[in-house]
Amino acid sequence: MSMIRALTTICVLASSSLTGCVYRMPIQQGNYLDPAVIAQIKPGMTHSQVRYLLGTPMLPGAFDNSRWDYGYYLKTQRLRRTEHGHVGIFFANDLVARVDSDVTRAPFAPLAKRPSTAPEPRGYGGH
């Protein structure tokens, strides 16, 4: 009987010590916000240029298209702090008026990378 109890105790201790070895997948939500890309957004840019640089906004204006909000959240491990950022793009007459950003550094690593330069607008001004 004591042999079974000892074996049970060893199995319980061994399995509980392995619970910390579980792989935790990184959780990324929102748009990848890189300060170098955000710095490329200048007053006078169009909606399509901003969408090309930052992607589709998480919170586009439902009734008024004068403000786009981008958010980013990344949790990489259980005990590490989460990384997050927010960028607000404000438009006037369908052009960028100002950019509010609390992003100071690039997050851990993007899950996908693409070139990040804004295209020139086409089809405006009689071209």
C-alpha positions as CSV (number, residue, x, y, z in Angstrom):
1,M,0.0,0.0,0.0
2,S,2.8,2.4,0.8
3,M,4.5,1.6,-2.5
4,I,1.3,2.7,-4.4
5,R,1.0,5.9,-2.3
6,A,4.7,6.7,-3.0
7,L,4.3,6.1,-6.7
8,T,1.1,8.2,-6.8
9,T,2.9,11.0,-5.0
10,I,5.9,10.9,-7.4
11,C,3.5,11.0,-10.4
12,V,1.6,14.0,-9.0
13,L,4.8,15.9,-8.2
14,A,6.3,15.1,-11.6
15,S,3.2,16.2,-13.5
16,S,2.8,19.4,-11.5
17,S,6.4,20.4,-12.1
18,L,5.9,20.1,-15.8
19,T,2.9,22.5,-16.0
20,G,5.4,25.5,-16.2
21,C,6.9,24.0,-19.3
22,V,3.8,24.6,-21.5
23,Y,4.4,26.7,-24.6
24,R,2.3,29.8,-24.7
25,M,1.7,31.1,-28.2
26,P,2.1,34.9,-28.7
27,I,-1.2,36.7,-28.8
28,Q,-1.2,39.6,-31.3
29,Q,-4.3,41.7,-31.9
30,G,-4.8,44.8,-33.9
31,N,-2.5,46.5,-36.4
32,Y,1.3,46.3,-36.1
33,L,2.3,49.9,-35.2
34,D,5.9,50.8,-36.0
35,P,7.1,54.4,-35.1
36,A,9.0,54.6,-38.4
37,V,5.8,54.0,-40.4
38,I,3.7,56.3,-38.2
39,A,6.3,59.0,-38.8
40,Q,5.6,58.7,-42.6
41,I,2.0,59.9,-42.1
42,K,1.9,63.6,-42.8
43,P,-0.9,66.2,-42.9
44,G,-2.4,66.2,-46.4
45,M,-2.3,62.5,-47.0
46,T,-5.4,60.7,-48.3
47,H,-7.4,57.9,-46.7
48,S,-5.9,55.4,-49.1
49,Q,-2.3,56.4,-48.3
50,V,-3.0,56.0,-44.6
51,R,-4.7,52.6,-45.1
52,Y,-1.7,51.4,-47.2
53,L,0.7,52.3,-44.4
54,L,-1.2,51.2,-41.4
55,G,-3.8,48.9,-42.7
56,T,-7.5,49.0,-42.0
57,P,-8.3,50.9,-38.9
58,M,-9.7,48.9,-35.9
59,L,-12.2,51.7,-35.2
60,P,-13.2,53.5,-38.3
61,G,-15.8,56.3,-37.9
62,A,-19.2,54.7,-38.2
63,F,-21.1,57.9,-39.0
64,D,-18.2,60.3,-39.4
65,N,-15.1,59.3,-41.3
66,S,-13.0,62.1,-39.8
67,R,-11.2,59.9,-37.3
68,W,-9.5,56.5,-37.5
69,D,-8.2,54.6,-34.5
70,Y,-5.5,52.0,-34.6
71,G,-4.7,49.8,-31.7
72,Y,-2.0,47.1,-31.0
73,Y,-1.8,44.5,-28.3
74,L,0.9,41.8,-28.0
75,K,1.3,39.3,-25.1
76,T,4.3,37.0,-25.6
77,Q,4.6,35.0,-22.4
78,R,2.6,34.5,-19.2
79,L,4.7,36.6,-16.9
80,R,6.0,39.3,-19.3
81,R,4.1,42.5,-19.5
82,T,1.9,43.1,-22.5
83,E,2.9,45.6,-25.2
84,H,0.3,47.9,-26.6
85,G,-0.1,51.1,-28.5
86,H,-2.7,53.5,-29.9
87,V,-2.7,55.8,-32.9
88,G,-5.5,58.3,-33.8
89,I,-5.6,59.8,-37.3
90,F,-7.8,62.8,-37.7
91,F,-9.0,63.9,-41.1
92,A,-10.4,67.2,-42.4
93,N,-11.8,67.5,-45.9
94,D,-10.7,63.8,-46.5
95,L,-7.1,64.6,-45.8
96,V,-5.0,64.0,-42.7
97,A,-5.1,66.9,-40.3
98,R,-3.2,65.5,-37.4
99,V,-1.8,62.3,-35.9
100,D,-1.9,61.4,-32.2
101,S,0.3,58.5,-31.2
102,D,1.6,57.0,-28.0
103,V,3.8,54.5,-29.8
104,T,7.4,55.1,-28.8
105,R,9.1,51.9,-30.0
106,A,8.3,49.0,-32.3
107,P,6.6,46.0,-30.7
108,F,8.4,42.7,-30.2
109,A,8.3,41.5,-33.8
110,P,5.7,41.6,-36.6
111,L,4.1,38.3,-37.6
112,A,4.1,39.6,-41.2
113,K,6.4,42.2,-42.8
114,R,5.8,44.2,-46.0
115,P,7.3,47.3,-47.5
116,S,6.0,50.5,-45.9
117,T,6.1,53.4,-48.2
118,A,2.9,55.3,-49.2
119,P,1.9,55.2,-52.9
120,E,1.3,58.5,-54.7
121,P,-2.4,59.2,-55.2
122,R,-3.6,58.6,-58.8
123,G,-6.6,60.0,-60.6
124,Y,-6.7,63.3,-58.7
125,G,-6.5,66.8,-60.2
126,G,-7.1,65.7,-63.8
127,H,-4.2,63.3,-64.2
